[in-house]
């Protein structure tokens, strides 16, 4: 049988283990387990590191059982890659193997005061003070401020650092350390694509930066070793030899190893029908390009020790299709995430209703943490179908803003957009995206390109070499293309109204104290008081 390569795909709301044919890129078998999130306070988002690892083990076990039912010998699996939710921050005890606190998820907002303090001490109170080294603005999004919060607020973390027992890592580091032995010799490492999202990594020297670590007051001895995105990291029952942040993995999975291919990621947060975080990457190859229009400069990947790093411009939207989950779980407007397309199609238009889902502030291109979500343009005619349509349009408008910024930074007009992920099954959304961008949207029929990218990088690693990344050997991936169906004037009018709605969402939240000066919470009214 052809060699197989597997991938662990650990996302914000689920974990998957997938096995691919290294010759044809065919998905042979997979299993998925959902992950619970906890919200201890408003704006806080956490996950249990032990539950994350248990989900990895369960997915691997179930997938291997399915392979056995297909009479496939597990020895055909030659390597395992890892792709993961980025920025999510963990600290654990290297002697006991126990997490010292829950994982703080990338969209967590508890560090806003920390961010404001850091910006205030920067020259000119410039949030881009570190961008020349990191490619990133100072924001709650990235790992360094989450780690700073843990060091400031969790006694177990403080004590472990003092006794030299603490290990810091993003989710990839935690998974790899556990899979390669844990406290019995586990490998403490990360790859360049994940390291570049911490704000502690210099994207020019391709290593941890002592000056950045001093700025955040982070002890360098707790950091993982930085490795390339395609090499053997360690050994387990199945070989672990590659790691990529989820967006970088999908960039590889889309076969986009050529210059200036623009890629949009619809990353499933809740199910195959919900988008959580919308990413666009402009692949700019071997030189980092600093954005003047609110984009991030990030390391896409480094495909081996002797290969140069490849960079990308990235736009990140904090809440895109997770608004669908909000409509379902918080508002009860839809009963299932798949219902959103039916409701939106029944309306056919938002009829002037615009939805800015700035639940966690606005990310690219604004980087405005004080923004909050709004729905505007409501009339007595508005119903839940129009809200469903406006929610889908919000994903497309936010994508348009990022791609406009990419065009301004690169000077390259966008000819088409490649998309992937669970939300691409929503055909109405894909058509809306083409209409709002006024360009074709190309959707592959195989949506698992993030895991495929991780598997490809693993299979291509030196010492494994069962997967060739040369253009001549990359298998063809069939796709469907959505063409614009409205005229440019209508698209521009709708986009202008969206931009107006965004401005109304700005500067809503402040850190100023409320009218209560005694530290008590604002009064909430009970059922008894309403009688």
ROLUM-183428 format. One record per residue (C-alpha): residue in three letters; x, y, z. Coordinates in nm, 4 decimals, decimal comma. Layout:
<pts>
ALA | X | Y | Z
...
</pts>
This chain:
<pts>
UNK | 0,0000 | 0,0000 | 0,0000
UNK | 0,1075 | 0,3616 | -0,0542
UNK | 0,2655 | 0,5296 | 0,2507
UNK | 0,0290 | 0,7161 | 0,4814
UNK | 0,0835 | 1,0375 | 0,6779
UNK | -0,1365 | 1,1506 | 0,9668
UNK | -0,2145 | 1,4905 | 1,1168
UNK | -0,3430 | 1,6093 | 1,4529
UNK | -0,5655 | 1,9128 | 1,3880
UNK | -0,6312 | 2,0751 | 1,7262
UNK | -0,8720 | 2,3670 | 1,6820
UNK | -1,0521 | 2,6022 | 1,9140
UNK | -1,3609 | 2,3868 | 1,9542
UNK | -1,2599 | 2,0416 | 1,8340
UNK | -0,9710 | 1,8041 | 1,7792
UNK | -0,9318 | 1,5784 | 1,4782
UNK | -0,6891 | 1,3088 | 1,3712
UNK | -0,6739 | 1,2479 | 0,9963
UNK | -0,4803 | 1,0008 | 0,7832
UNK | -0,3909 | 1,0787 | 0,4207
UNK | -0,2420 | 0,8827 | 0,1322
UNK | 0,0994 | 1,0430 | 0,0698
UNK | 0,0834 | 0,9706 | -0,3033
UNK | -0,2692 | 1,0897 | -0,3856
UNK | -0,3569 | 1,3215 | -0,0907
UNK | -0,6752 | 1,1148 | -0,0424
UNK | -0,8278 | 1,1290 | 0,3054
UNK | -0,8334 | 0,7660 | 0,4237
UNK | -0,9845 | 0,7955 | 0,7733
UNK | -1,0434 | 1,0469 | 1,0499
UNK | -1,2156 | 1,1075 | 1,3830
UNK | -1,3283 | 1,4266 | 1,5577
UNK | -1,3972 | 1,5137 | 1,9233
UNK | -1,5415 | 1,8448 | 2,0424
UNK | -1,3646 | 2,0560 | 2,3059
UNK | -1,5423 | 2,2423 | 2,5851
UNK | -1,4756 | 2,6082 | 2,6501
UNK | -1,5301 | 2,7802 | 2,9842
UNK | -1,6077 | 3,1473 | 3,0419
UNK | -1,5213 | 3,2230 | 3,4074
UNK | -1,5832 | 3,5963 | 3,3642
UNK | -1,7063 | 3,8267 | 3,0905
UNK | -1,4423 | 3,8323 | 2,8166
UNK | -1,2495 | 3,5355 | 2,9594
UNK | -1,2171 | 3,2184 | 2,7502
UNK | -1,0374 | 2,9075 | 2,8783
UNK | -0,9901 | 2,5419 | 2,7888
UNK | -0,8683 | 2,2465 | 2,9945
UNK | -0,5226 | 2,1308 | 2,8730
UNK | -0,5922 | 1,7785 | 2,9989
UNK | -0,9147 | 1,7656 | 2,7996
UNK | -0,7246 | 1,8825 | 2,4919
UNK | -0,4766 | 1,5950 | 2,5262
UNK | -0,7490 | 1,3425 | 2,6043
UNK | -0,9250 | 1,4472 | 2,2839
UNK | -0,6012 | 1,3942 | 2,0896
UNK | -0,5582 | 1,0442 | 2,2319
UNK | -0,9229 | 0,9558 | 2,1674
UNK | -0,9101 | 1,0785 | 1,8074
UNK | -0,5919 | 0,8812 | 1,7401
UNK | -0,7346 | 0,5664 | 1,8957
UNK | -1,0677 | 0,5846 | 1,7121
UNK | -0,9002 | 0,6589 | 1,3784
UNK | -0,6623 | 0,3660 | 1,4201
UNK | -0,9606 | 0,1412 | 1,4974
UNK | -1,1243 | 0,2576 | 1,1723
UNK | -0,8045 | 0,1833 | 0,9811
UNK | -0,8059 | -0,1661 | 1,1313
UNK | -1,1612 | -0,2170 | 1,0068
UNK | -1,0331 | -0,1241 | 0,6591
UNK | -0,7551 | -0,3853 | 0,6975
UNK | -0,4900 | -0,1131 | 0,6803
UNK | -0,1663 | -0,1848 | 0,8652
UNK | -0,0799 | 0,1001 | 1,1038
UNK | 0,2870 | 0,0589 | 1,0125
UNK | 0,1996 | 0,2302 | 0,6840
UNK | 0,1699 | 0,5582 | 0,8794
UNK | 0,5167 | 0,7054 | 0,8372
UNK | 0,4781 | 1,0362 | 1,0209
UNK | 0,2377 | 1,2546 | 1,2167
UNK | 0,2081 | 1,6311 | 1,1755
UNK | 0,0488 | 1,8748 | 1,4170
UNK | -0,1563 | 2,1841 | 1,3342
UNK | -0,3159 | 2,3880 | 1,6065
UNK | -0,5066 | 2,6933 | 1,7236
UNK | -0,2401 | 2,9579 | 1,7578
UNK | -0,1718 | 3,2094 | 2,0377
UNK | -0,3635 | 3,0031 | 2,2979
UNK | -0,1287 | 2,9983 | 2,5985
UNK | -0,0374 | 2,7246 | 2,8478
UNK | 0,2078 | 2,6811 | 3,1360
UNK | 0,2748 | 2,3401 | 3,2906
UNK | 0,5036 | 2,1702 | 3,5448
UNK | 0,7772 | 1,9697 | 3,3727
UNK | 0,8271 | 1,7467 | 3,6779
UNK | 0,4657 | 1,6472 | 3,7421
UNK | 0,3361 | 1,6976 | 3,3879
UNK | 0,0388 | 1,8889 | 3,5324
UNK | -0,0964 | 2,2113 | 3,3798
UNK | -0,0610 | 2,5036 | 3,6219
UNK | -0,3678 | 2,6834 | 3,4898
UNK | -0,6245 | 2,6420 | 3,2161
UNK | -0,5215 | 2,7311 | 2,8615
UNK | -0,6028 | 3,0974 | 2,7927
UNK | -0,7642 | 3,0982 | 2,4468
UNK | -0,6533 | 3,3403 | 2,1745
UNK | -0,9718 | 3,5511 | 2,1833
UNK | -0,9613 | 3,6021 | 2,5617
UNK | -0,9842 | 3,9712 | 2,6628
UNK | -0,8638 | 3,9616 | 3,0258
UNK | -0,5297 | 4,1168 | 2,9279
UNK | -0,6762 | 4,4463 | 2,8042
UNK | -0,5424 | 4,6404 | 3,1040
UNK | -0,2024 | 4,4734 | 3,0561
UNK | -0,2029 | 4,5796 | 2,6918
UNK | -0,2948 | 4,9377 | 2,7816
UNK | -0,0127 | 4,9491 | 3,0375
UNK | 0,2379 | 4,8233 | 2,7798
UNK | 0,1194 | 5,0703 | 2,5178
UNK | 0,1371 | 5,3563 | 2,7680
UNK | 0,5040 | 5,2854 | 2,8351
UNK | 0,5860 | 5,2632 | 2,4623
UNK | 0,7376 | 5,5741 | 2,2960
UNK | 0,4523 | 5,7901 | 2,1710
UNK | 0,2075 | 5,5341 | 2,3154
UNK | 0,2484 | 5,3532 | 1,9832
UNK | 0,0851 | 5,0082 | 1,9704
UNK | 0,3182 | 4,9222 | 1,6778
UNK | 0,6284 | 4,9901 | 1,8894
UNK | 0,7491 | 4,6275 | 1,8526
UNK | 0,6285 | 4,5687 | 1,4990
UNK | 0,9736 | 4,6117 | 1,3428
UNK | 1,0817 | 4,2922 | 1,5221
UNK | 0,7587 | 4,0961 | 1,5605
UNK | 0,5410 | 4,2073 | 1,2679
UNK | 0,2588 | 4,2454 | 1,5233
UNK | 0,0838 | 4,5242 | 1,7149
UNK | 0,0616 | 4,5052 | 2,0942
UNK | -0,2736 | 4,3323 | 2,1418
UNK | -0,4640 | 4,0928 | 2,3661
UNK | -0,4517 | 3,8496 | 2,0727
UNK | -0,0921 | 3,7328 | 2,1160
UNK | 0,0681 | 3,4947 | 2,3647
UNK | 0,3156 | 3,7221 | 2,5445
UNK | 0,0469 | 3,9287 | 2,7191
UNK | -0,1409 | 3,6125 | 2,8225
UNK | 0,1799 | 3,4682 | 2,9662
UNK | 0,2452 | 3,7990 | 3,1453
UNK | -0,1031 | 3,7730 | 3,3022
UNK | -0,0306 | 3,4181 | 3,4223
UNK | 0,2991 | 3,5276 | 3,5763
UNK | 0,1291 | 3,8204 | 3,7494
UNK | -0,1855 | 3,6468 | 3,8738
UNK | -0,1346 | 3,2713 | 3,9226
UNK | 0,0720 | 3,1750 | 4,2283
UNK | 0,1321 | 2,8204 | 4,0996
UNK | 0,2932 | 2,9641 | 3,7875
UNK | 0,5054 | 3,2055 | 3,9905
UNK | 0,6317 | 2,9273 | 4,2185
UNK | 0,7065 | 2,6941 | 3,9275
UNK | 0,9127 | 2,9652 | 3,7565
UNK | 1,1105 | 3,0300 | 4,0756
UNK | 1,1836 | 2,6575 | 4,1177
UNK | 1,2644 | 2,6182 | 3,7457
UNK | 0,9812 | 2,3732 | 3,6878
UNK | 0,7682 | 2,5871 | 3,4534
UNK | 0,7288 | 2,5272 | 3,0812
UNK | 0,5468 | 2,7695 | 2,8536
UNK | 0,3996 | 2,6771 | 2,5195
UNK | 0,1216 | 2,7246 | 2,2736
UNK | -0,1040 | 2,4255 | 2,2054
UNK | 0,1449 | 2,2678 | 1,9620
UNK | 0,4167 | 2,2620 | 2,2305
UNK | 0,1849 | 2,0999 | 2,4841
UNK | 0,0721 | 1,8292 | 2,2405
UNK | 0,4234 | 1,7477 | 2,1189
UNK | 0,5649 | 1,7399 | 2,4739
UNK | 0,2915 | 1,4997 | 2,5852
UNK | 0,3123 | 1,2757 | 2,2768
UNK | 0,6906 | 1,2420 | 2,2982
UNK | 0,7053 | 1,1331 | 2,6612
UNK | 0,5865 | 1,4206 | 2,8773
UNK | 0,7773 | 1,4335 | 3,2064
UNK | 0,9765 | 1,1308 | 3,0887
UNK | 1,1841 | 1,3079 | 2,8272
UNK | 0,9147 | 1,4918 | 2,6307
UNK | 1,0382 | 1,7313 | 2,3632
UNK | 0,9706 | 2,0969 | 2,4510
UNK | 0,9600 | 2,2757 | 2,1165
UNK | 0,7515 | 2,4861 | 1,8814
UNK | 0,7820 | 2,5812 | 1,5162
UNK | 0,8535 | 2,9185 | 1,3600
UNK | 0,4918 | 2,9802 | 1,2548
UNK | 0,3624 | 2,9434 | 1,6107
UNK | 0,6583 | 3,1240 | 1,7674
UNK | 0,5968 | 3,4226 | 1,5414
UNK | 0,2564 | 3,4732 | 1,7101
UNK | 0,3893 | 3,5169 | 2,0626
UNK | 0,5416 | 3,8713 | 2,0343
UNK | 0,8610 | 3,7232 | 2,1826
UNK | 1,0020 | 3,6022 | 1,8494
UNK | 1,2169 | 3,8070 | 1,6136
UNK | 1,0963 | 3,7321 | 1,2607
UNK | 1,4300 | 3,8456 | 1,1151
UNK | 1,6701 | 3,6450 | 1,3335
UNK | 1,4163 | 3,3597 | 1,3524
UNK | 1,4671 | 3,3088 | 1,7254
UNK | 1,3479 | 3,4298 | 2,0654
UNK | 1,4537 | 3,7891 | 2,1159
UNK | 1,6169 | 3,8809 | 2,4526
UNK | 1,5051 | 4,2436 | 2,4209
UNK | 1,1426 | 4,1427 | 2,3613
UNK | 1,1555 | 3,9030 | 2,6563
UNK | 1,2882 | 4,1842 | 2,8778
UNK | 1,0126 | 4,4151 | 2,7529
UNK | 0,7449 | 4,1688 | 2,8666
UNK | 0,9588 | 4,0509 | 3,1619
UNK | 0,9385 | 3,6884 | 3,0468
UNK | 1,2117 | 3,4453 | 3,1665
UNK | 1,3637 | 3,2928 | 2,8520
UNK | 1,4341 | 2,9566 | 3,0194
UNK | 1,0620 | 2,8670 | 3,0171
UNK | 1,0332 | 2,9071 | 2,6380
UNK | 1,0304 | 2,6063 | 2,4010
UNK | 1,3073 | 2,5512 | 2,1480
UNK | 1,2144 | 2,6916 | 1,8073
UNK | 1,2304 | 2,4405 | 1,5207
UNK | 1,1438 | 2,4515 | 1,1524
UNK | 0,7995 | 2,3535 | 1,0264
UNK | 0,9168 | 2,0300 | 0,8638
UNK | 1,1630 | 1,8170 | 1,0575
UNK | 1,1568 | 1,5227 | 1,2966
UNK | 1,0893 | 1,6575 | 1,6463
UNK | 1,0668 | 1,3312 | 1,8372
UNK | 0,9278 | 0,9796 | 1,8483
UNK | 0,6183 | 0,8066 | 1,9782
UNK | 0,4289 | 0,5005 | 1,8669
UNK | 0,3629 | 0,7156 | 1,5613
UNK | 0,6365 | 0,9554 | 1,4470
UNK | 0,5794 | 1,3259 | 1,5210
UNK | 0,7852 | 1,5319 | 1,2816
UNK | 0,6133 | 1,8521 | 1,1841
UNK | 0,4248 | 2,1427 | 1,3259
UNK | 0,2428 | 2,4380 | 1,1735
UNK | 0,0009 | 2,6938 | 1,3076
UNK | -0,3425 | 2,6262 | 1,1606
UNK | -0,3363 | 2,9045 | 0,9011
UNK | 0,0158 | 2,8201 | 0,7849
UNK | -0,0833 | 2,4537 | 0,7508
UNK | -0,3807 | 2,5469 | 0,5370
UNK | -0,1557 | 2,7656 | 0,3223
UNK | 0,0570 | 2,4575 | 0,2482
UNK | -0,2529 | 2,2411 | 0,2078
UNK | -0,3839 | 2,4722 | -0,0640
UNK | -0,0621 | 2,3920 | -0,2555
UNK | 0,0198 | 2,7630 | -0,2431
UNK | 0,3974 | 2,7427 | -0,2651
UNK | 0,4102 | 3,0243 | -0,5181
UNK | 0,4358 | 3,4002 | -0,4733
UNK | 0,1341 | 3,6251 | -0,4088
UNK | -0,1399 | 3,3672 | -0,3851
UNK | -0,4152 | 3,5080 | -0,1654
UNK | -0,5887 | 3,2676 | 0,0668
UNK | -0,8930 | 3,3009 | 0,2900
UNK | -0,9446 | 3,0575 | 0,5761
UNK | -1,2888 | 2,9752 | 0,7075
UNK | -1,1906 | 2,7933 | 1,0262
UNK | -1,4610 | 2,5859 | 1,1937
UNK | -1,5131 | 2,6749 | 1,5595
UNK | -1,8278 | 2,4872 | 1,6499
UNK | -1,9165 | 2,2507 | 1,3676
UNK | -1,8645 | 2,2169 | 0,9973
UNK | -2,1098 | 2,5015 | 0,9437
UNK | -1,9716 | 2,7684 | 1,1751
UNK | -1,6869 | 3,0044 | 1,1112
UNK | -1,5028 | 3,1269 | 1,4184
UNK | -1,2128 | 3,3219 | 1,2887
UNK | -1,1626 | 3,4538 | 0,9408
UNK | -0,8062 | 3,4699 | 0,8122
UNK | -0,6585 | 3,5945 | 0,4903
UNK | -0,2952 | 3,5342 | 0,4055
UNK | -0,0939 | 3,6944 | 0,1294
UNK | 0,2052 | 3,4745 | 0,0617
UNK | 0,5059 | 3,7066 | 0,0213
UNK | 0,7854 | 3,4482 | 0,0198
UNK | 1,1346 | 3,5179 | 0,1496
UNK | 1,1248 | 3,8794 | 0,2704
UNK | 0,8946 | 4,0045 | 0,5464
UNK | 0,6740 | 4,2894 | 0,4263
UNK | 0,5589 | 4,5343 | 0,6933
UNK | 0,1998 | 4,6450 | 0,6500
UNK | 0,0943 | 5,0091 | 0,6530
UNK | -0,2741 | 4,9155 | 0,6547
UNK | -0,3376 | 4,7116 | 0,9693
UNK | -0,2191 | 4,3659 | 0,8601
UNK | 0,0149 | 4,1327 | 1,0477
UNK | 0,3526 | 4,0227 | 0,9163
UNK | 0,3960 | 3,6605 | 1,0138
UNK | 0,6155 | 3,3596 | 0,9423
UNK | 0,4177 | 3,1263 | 0,7167
UNK | 0,6572 | 2,8297 | 0,7453
UNK | 1,0160 | 2,7107 | 0,7176
UNK | 1,0175 | 2,3773 | 0,5378
UNK | 1,3375 | 2,2287 | 0,6752
UNK | 1,6620 | 2,3250 | 0,8476
UNK | 1,8366 | 2,4259 | 0,5259
UNK | 1,5402 | 2,6097 | 0,3767
UNK | 1,4715 | 2,9823 | 0,4069
UNK | 1,1686 | 3,1025 | 0,6046
UNK | 0,8635 | 3,2107 | 0,4063
UNK | 0,6573 | 3,5059 | 0,5244
UNK | 0,2985 | 3,6176 | 0,4828
UNK | 0,0773 | 3,9185 | 0,5366
UNK | -0,2224 | 3,8167 | 0,7434
UNK | -0,5540 | 3,9709 | 0,8312
UNK | -0,7393 | 3,8319 | 1,1331
UNK | -1,1026 | 3,8875 | 1,2248
UNK | -1,1826 | 3,8056 | 1,5881
UNK | -1,5459 | 3,7069 | 1,5316
UNK | -1,6655 | 3,6113 | 1,1858
UNK | -1,9018 | 3,3180 | 1,1570
UNK | -1,9040 | 3,2603 | 1,5322
UNK | -2,1845 | 3,5124 | 1,5126
UNK | -2,3886 | 3,2186 | 1,3794
UNK | -2,3202 | 3,0322 | 1,7011
UNK | -2,4242 | 3,3456 | 1,8923
UNK | -2,7529 | 3,3597 | 1,6997
UNK | -2,8113 | 2,9963 | 1,7915
UNK | -2,6882 | 2,9639 | 2,1503
UNK | -2,7430 | 3,3132 | 2,2886
UNK | -3,0437 | 3,4391 | 2,0941
UNK | -3,2229 | 3,1198 | 1,9872
UNK | -3,2844 | 3,2671 | 1,6411
UNK | -3,1695 | 2,9463 | 1,4718
UNK | -3,2000 | 2,5934 | 1,6051
UNK | -2,8935 | 2,4566 | 1,4278
UNK | -2,5944 | 2,6150 | 1,2628
UNK | -2,6926 | 2,4710 | 0,9262
UNK | -3,0259 | 2,6572 | 0,9453
UNK | -2,8572 | 2,9924 | 0,8884
UNK | -2,8284 | 2,9396 | 0,5126
UNK | -3,1995 | 2,8552 | 0,4768
UNK | -3,3114 | 3,1614 | 0,6727
UNK | -3,0778 | 3,3933 | 0,4831
UNK | -3,1888 | 3,2512 | 0,1486
UNK | -3,5536 | 3,3049 | 0,2449
UNK | -3,4814 | 3,6753 | 0,3000
UNK | -3,2635 | 3,7192 | -0,0082
UNK | -3,1332 | 4,0465 | 0,1355
UNK | -3,0701 | 4,2144 | 0,4690
UNK | -3,2972 | 4,5045 | 0,3598
UNK | -3,0616 | 4,7610 | 0,5089
UNK | -2,9797 | 4,5692 | 0,8276
UNK | -2,6061 | 4,5566 | 0,9104
UNK | -2,4437 | 4,3418 | 1,1785
UNK | -2,0951 | 4,4236 | 1,3115
UNK | -2,0025 | 4,1267 | 1,5379
UNK | -1,7269 | 4,3036 | 1,7321
UNK | -1,7824 | 4,0887 | 2,0407
UNK | -1,4091 | 4,0950 | 2,1227
UNK | -1,3319 | 4,4303 | 1,9655
UNK | -1,2143 | 4,4650 | 1,6081
UNK | -0,8970 | 4,2965 | 1,4825
UNK | -0,7501 | 4,3600 | 1,1352
UNK | -0,7355 | 4,6123 | 0,9862
UNK | -0,8538 | 4,8311 | 1,2790
UNK | -0,7016 | 4,6726 | 1,5935
UNK | -0,9601 | 4,8547 | 1,8020
UNK | -1,0254 | 4,6699 | 2,1310
UNK | -1,2857 | 4,9246 | 2,2467
UNK | -1,5313 | 4,8357 | 1,9674
UNK | -1,8359 | 4,6242 | 2,0516
UNK | -2,0969 | 4,4473 | 1,8415
UNK | -2,3919 | 4,6353 | 1,6971
UNK | -2,6917 | 4,5648 | 1,4753
UNK | -2,8160 | 4,8752 | 1,2957
UNK | -3,0642 | 4,9673 | 1,0248
UNK | -3,3507 | 4,7858 | 1,1982
UNK | -3,7094 | 4,8620 | 1,0977
UNK | -4,0474 | 4,7083 | 1,1800
UNK | -4,0010 | 4,5017 | 0,8630
UNK | -3,6815 | 4,3340 | 0,9942
UNK | -3,7162 | 3,9710 | 1,0992
UNK | -3,4832 | 3,6834 | 1,1879
UNK | -3,4270 | 3,5985 | 0,8218
UNK | -3,2793 | 3,9433 | 0,7622
UNK | -3,0573 | 3,9047 | 1,0689
UNK | -2,9347 | 3,5706 | 0,9337
UNK | -2,8532 | 3,7328 | 0,6011
UNK | -2,6762 | 4,0231 | 0,7745
UNK | -2,4670 | 3,7756 | 0,9774
UNK | -2,3419 | 3,6057 | 0,6617
UNK | -2,2782 | 3,9398 | 0,4946
UNK | -2,0688 | 4,0437 | 0,7954
UNK | -1,8239 | 3,7612 | 0,7237
UNK | -1,7920 | 3,8796 | 0,3641
UNK | -1,7569 | 4,2492 | 0,4481
UNK | -1,4814 | 4,1782 | 0,7001
UNK | -1,3005 | 3,9704 | 0,4390
UNK | -1,3327 | 4,2554 | 0,1902
UNK | -1,1723 | 4,4981 | 0,4363
UNK | -0,8727 | 4,2685 | 0,4834
UNK | -0,8265 | 4,2032 | 0,1130
UNK | -0,8472 | 4,5750 | 0,0381
UNK | -0,5656 | 4,6275 | 0,2900
UNK | -0,3621 | 4,3533 | 0,1219
UNK | -0,4074 | 4,5184 | -0,2144
UNK | -0,2893 | 4,8511 | -0,0712
UNK | 0,0169 | 4,6914 | 0,0901
UNK | 0,1176 | 4,4751 | -0,2048
UNK | 0,0017 | 4,6860 | -0,4970
UNK | -0,1238 | 4,3645 | -0,6562
UNK | -0,4857 | 4,3446 | -0,7757
UNK | -0,6708 | 4,0374 | -0,6572
UNK | -0,7887 | 3,8162 | -0,9447
UNK | -0,9573 | 3,5412 | -0,7423
UNK | -0,9871 | 3,4162 | -0,3864
UNK | -0,9219 | 3,0604 | -0,2689
UNK | -1,1193 | 2,9505 | 0,0364
UNK | -1,1390 | 2,6429 | 0,2539
UNK | -1,2772 | 2,5088 | 0,5808
UNK | -1,6153 | 2,4003 | 0,7096
UNK | -1,8100 | 2,7140 | 0,6241
UNK | -1,7376 | 2,6686 | 0,2545
UNK | -2,0269 | 2,4202 | 0,2513
UNK | -2,2570 | 2,7240 | 0,2848
UNK | -2,3149 | 2,7965 | -0,0823
UNK | -2,5004 | 3,1218 | -0,0175
UNK | -2,2034 | 3,2536 | 0,1819
UNK | -1,9655 | 3,1637 | -0,1008
UNK | -2,1844 | 3,3460 | -0,3521
UNK | -2,2151 | 3,6488 | -0,1242
UNK | -1,8379 | 3,6553 | -0,0897
UNK | -1,7936 | 3,6603 | -0,4676
UNK | -2,0563 | 3,9361 | -0,5012
UNK | -1,9043 | 4,1602 | -0,2338
UNK | -1,5477 | 4,1133 | -0,3608
UNK | -1,6510 | 4,1386 | -0,7283
UNK | -1,4111 | 3,8542 | -0,8116
UNK | -1,4452 | 3,4732 | -0,8411
UNK | -1,4239 | 3,2636 | -0,5244
UNK | -1,2649 | 2,9194 | -0,5681
UNK | -1,3648 | 2,6489 | -0,3216
UNK | -1,1888 | 2,3067 | -0,3191
UNK | -1,4123 | 2,0028 | -0,2990
UNK | -1,1846 | 1,8619 | -0,0262
UNK | -1,2152 | 2,1092 | 0,2623
UNK | -0,9579 | 1,9516 | 0,4990
UNK | -0,6678 | 2,1537 | 0,3648
UNK | -0,5389 | 2,2586 | 0,7084
UNK | -0,4806 | 1,8990 | 0,8154
UNK | -0,3600 | 1,8121 | 0,4649
UNK | -0,0964 | 2,0879 | 0,4878
UNK | 0,0288 | 1,9518 | 0,8208
UNK | 0,0462 | 1,6017 | 0,6751
UNK | 0,2310 | 1,7226 | 0,3647
UNK | 0,4933 | 1,9043 | 0,5720
UNK | 0,5357 | 1,5981 | 0,7939
UNK | 0,5674 | 1,3588 | 0,5022
UNK | 0,8225 | 1,5838 | 0,3329
UNK | 1,0502 | 1,6111 | 0,6386
UNK | 1,4099 | 1,4961 | 0,6087
UNK | 1,4284 | 1,1374 | 0,7308
UNK | 1,0665 | 1,0698 | 0,6295
UNK | 1,0483 | 1,1883 | 0,2671
UNK | 0,7354 | 1,0049 | 0,1584
UNK | 0,5630 | 1,3204 | 0,0326
UNK | 0,7092 | 1,5381 | -0,2406
UNK | 0,6288 | 1,9097 | -0,2372
UNK | 0,7696 | 1,9745 | -0,5838
UNK | 0,5093 | 2,1316 | -0,8167
UNK | 0,5299 | 1,8341 | -1,0538
UNK | 0,4256 | 1,5904 | -0,7804
UNK | 0,1504 | 1,7877 | -0,6077
UNK | -0,1832 | 1,6149 | -0,6800
UNK | -0,4624 | 1,8057 | -0,8479
UNK | -0,7423 | 1,9197 | -0,6170
UNK | -1,0808 | 1,9694 | -0,7801
UNK | -1,2702 | 2,2872 | -0,6973
UNK | -1,5898 | 2,4824 | -0,7564
UNK | -1,5883 | 2,8483 | -0,8618
UNK | -1,8464 | 3,1103 | -0,7621
UNK | -1,8683 | 3,4121 | -0,9952
UNK | -2,0048 | 3,7562 | -0,9015
UNK | -2,3735 | 3,7989 | -0,9881
UNK | -2,4321 | 4,1636 | -0,8945
UNK | -2,2947 | 4,4815 | -1,0461
UNK | -2,0020 | 4,6698 | -0,8933
UNK | -2,2125 | 4,9744 | -0,7970
UNK | -2,4431 | 4,7670 | -0,5761
UNK | -2,1464 | 4,5917 | -0,4148
UNK | -1,9758 | 4,9236 | -0,3406
UNK | -2,2955 | 5,0735 | -0,1959
UNK | -2,3440 | 4,7822 | 0,0444
UNK | -1,9775 | 4,7898 | 0,1471
UNK | -1,9934 | 5,1660 | 0,2151
UNK | -2,2951 | 5,1120 | 0,4436
UNK | -2,0999 | 4,8404 | 0,6251
UNK | -1,8068 | 5,0783 | 0,6805
UNK | -2,0518 | 5,3316 | 0,8270
UNK | -2,1831 | 5,0662 | 1,0681
UNK | -1,8268 | 4,9790 | 1,1731
UNK | -1,7587 | 5,3403 | 1,2687
UNK | -2,0669 | 5,3365 | 1,4930
UNK | -1,9259 | 5,0283 | 1,6728
UNK | -1,6009 | 5,2062 | 1,7595
UNK | -1,4970 | 5,3445 | 2,1002
UNK | -1,7853 | 5,1834 | 2,2850
UNK | -1,6057 | 5,0124 | 2,5722
UNK | -1,3804 | 5,2095 | 2,8044
UNK | -1,1703 | 5,1183 | 3,1045
UNK | -1,3086 | 5,4160 | 3,2960
UNK | -1,4731 | 5,3210 | 3,6264
UNK | -1,8498 | 5,3169 | 3,6319
UNK | -2,0506 | 5,5436 | 3,8587
UNK | -1,9942 | 5,3054 | 4,1533
UNK | -1,6803 | 5,4191 | 4,3327
UNK | -1,6879 | 5,1585 | 4,6074
UNK | -1,5861 | 4,8706 | 4,3814
UNK | -1,9296 | 4,7091 | 4,3733
UNK | -2,0896 | 4,5732 | 4,0595
UNK | -2,3647 | 4,7743 | 3,8844
UNK | -2,7122 | 4,6958 | 4,0155
UNK | -2,9023 | 4,4174 | 3,8373
UNK | -3,2797 | 4,4017 | 3,8612
UNK | -3,4532 | 4,0919 | 3,9930
UNK | -3,7859 | 3,9395 | 3,8996
UNK | -3,9223 | 4,0576 | 4,2361
UNK | -3,8370 | 4,4211 | 4,1581
UNK | -4,0184 | 4,4013 | 3,8267
UNK | -4,3488 | 4,3099 | 3,9926
</pts>
